[in-house]
């Protein structure tokens, strides 16, 4: 565990999967290395996603929908979900039924690629794209808000629901720490700016790699 007084950028060589890191969110931001981003070679298909890791008939998308429903949907054959209700925190809306929802990778796949995932193995990228080990990694939101966000980072997109922005950037930082991803200088400035108006809440992350 890294205490707030010893927070420093964590190099990949210092990390082990399953390591627990705890720090106030502003110190947690300081754990992220700052590097230029590079999208060379990115292709969404390099992140195999919506797999059925536990072979229970429900893929990752369905698992997130079931976990985050505020009113549980009905589950039919082949994990077909109908009915139910979800809350989309990005735009402060309740959504009836799964059709109006997307499952958002909090840190988008392209952003992950830019920030270090380009050097990962295919298995690591698959694990990232289907991360059910941290509730912050994948989130059910309205399709409209997810498509507005696309592959942007917080320097160019923040949730329309202003009351959610502190949680959003805190979770963004946690997800990048979990996967050993970097930030660029503009991203760091934007995260710092948002956090200046937020409580310095503690963040606990279990590293995935």
N, C-alpha and C positions, 0 to 999 in steps of 0.2 A: 504494500500500500504506500502511495506517495503522499506524504503530508503536505499541506499547503505551503509550508515554509521551504520545502525542497522541490517545489514544482519547477520543471524544466522541460524543454522539448525532448520528447522520448524518441530516440533513434530506434530503428527496427531491431538492431542488434541487442538492445536492452530489454526487449519485450519477449514475453512468453504467452502463448494462448492460455487463457484462464486467469491471468493476472488481474487483480482488482486494484483499480486506481480511484482514489477519492480526493476531491479538491473542491473548493468554492469555484463557481463557474468561471469567474474572471481568471483565476489561476489555472483552471482547466484549459481555457483558451490558450494560455501560455505554453501548454504542453505540446501544442500542434506545431510541427516544423513549417516554416514558410518557404515555399518553393514556387517557381513559375509553373504554370500548367501547360500541358501539351496533349492535344487531342489526336495526334497522329496515329492512324491505324484503328481508331475506334469504330466498332460496329456493335450494335445492340445485341446481335446474335452471339457475341462472345460471352454474354452473361446468360446462361441457360436458366430460365426462371419459370415459376409456377409448376414445380415438380411436386410429386407426392412422396416426400421423404420417408414418412412412416408407413406408407402403403396401406392407408386406411380408406382409400377411395376418394379422399379430399385433397386437392392440390393446395399449394401455398396460398393462392388467392382466396380459396374457400375457407381455409383455416383462419385467415385474418378476418374475413367477414363474420365468421361464427364467433370469434373471440371478442370483436369490437361492437357487436350488435347491442343496441339498448333495448330492443324488443327482438327476441330470438326468431330467426326465420324457420320455416319448415324445411326439413331436409329430405329429399326424395332419392330415387335411384341415381347412382353415379354421382352422388353428392350435389344434385341439383337443388339450389336454394331458392325458395320463393317466400314472398311476404317479408316480414321483419322491418325493423327501423334502425337507422344509423344516424349518429351525429357527426357532421363534418366540421371540425374545428377551424379549418382554414377560412371558411366563409360563414361560420356560425349558423349553419342550416341543418335541419333534420331532413333526412332522405328516406322516403318510403320505398322499400324493395331494393334489391341489389343492382338493378339495371342502371340506376343513375350514379353508381359509384365506380371509382377507380381505386386500385391499391397503389399508393404512392411509395416509391423508394424515397425516404426522407432526403437522403443524399442521392441524387439521381445517378443512374448507371453511368451516364456520360461524365458527370462530375467526378464520380469515383475513378473512372479511367484516367481522367486528367490529373488526378491527385495521387496516383500511385498504383491503381489496379491494372494498369497496362503491363506491369512487370509480374503480375500474379499468374499462378497456374489456372487452367480452366476449372479445376475443382474449387479453388479459392473463390473465383468469380461466381461460380454456381452457388456456393455457400453464402456469399454476400447477397446475391439476388433473391435468396429464399430465407433470409435471416429471421427465424422465429424465436431466436434465443434472447432477443432484447425487444421489448415492446415498442421502443422508439424507432426501430429501423423501418418498419412497414406500417402504413396507416391508411385506413379507409376514409376517403374524402370524396366530395362531389366531383364528378367527372369534369365539370366546368372549371373548378379551381385547379385541379391537377393539370389540365391541359393549358391553362393560363401560365402555370409555373414551368411546365416542360422540363428542360434540363438546366434551369437557371440556379445560381447560388444566391445567398442573401444580399449580395451587392446589387442585384438587379431585380429580385423578387422577394417580397415578404407576404405573408398571409393577409388578405383583405381585412380579416377580423383583427383589429389592432390589439385587442385584449389577449390574443394568443401569441403575439410575436415574441414575448420573453421566453415562453415555453418552447417555441419553435427554434429559436437560435440556440437555446440551451441544449435541446435534443440534437440539433445539428452538430454541435461541438462534441457531445457524447458519442454520436455515431462515428464521427471521424476518428476520435480517440480509439473507439472499439476496434476499428479496422486498420489503424495505423496509417491513416491518410493525412495528407498535408493540406495547407491552405495557401492561397496566394495573398499578396500584400493588400489588394483591393478588398478581398473577402475579409481579411483580418480587420481592416479599418471599419468595414460595415458591421461586423460582429461586435467590435468594440463599441461602436456608436450605439447600437441597440442595447447592449448590456449596460451602458451608462445610465439607462432609464429603468433598469430592472433590479430586483433584489439579487444579492450575491449568494444565490442558493447553492448548497452542496450538490455535487454531481458524483455519482458512483457508477463506474463502468467496469465491466468484465471484458477483457480483451478477447477478440476472436482469432487473432493471428499476431 
